[in-house]
């Protein structure tokens, strides 16, 4: 079985890089579907665009 990524470290690093976490969804919830569970996660980040 493949080793799972360290999600906490990844999310913390993205936050330090200026990408705060907004929400975590499963693809099924993001697509409003009730079947076909994948076990995957979808992380949504946001960052202000500055010029």
N, C-alpha and C positions, 0 to 999 in steps of 0.2 A: 504494500500500500504506500502511496506517495505521501511524503511529509507535507502537512498543511503549512501554509505561510503564517508568519507571526503577524496576525492582523493588527494587534495593538501597536506594534512597532511601525507598521506601514502607515496606519492612521495618524500616529504621533508625528512621523516624519513629514507627511503631507501637510499637517497643521503647522509645523515649524517652517515649511516652505511657503506658507501663505495661503494654503488651501484648507479652510475650515470645513469640517464635515457638516453637512446639512441633514442627511437622512440615509438610512440603510434600508433597502428593500430586497425582497426576493424578486427575480424576474417575473414570476407568476403574478405577484401583486402589482408590479409596475405595468403589466399588460392586462391587469384585471381578469386574469384567468384562474380558474379553480382546479385545473387538472394539469398533468405533466410536470410534477415537482422535479426540479433539477438539483436542489441542494446548493445552488449558487447564490451569491449575494451581489447586489448592485449598490455601490457606494456613490452618493451624490455629494460633490464638493462645490464650493463657489468661491470666487475671488473677484474683487473689484478690478476692473481694467483701468489702468492709468496710462496716460500718454506722455 
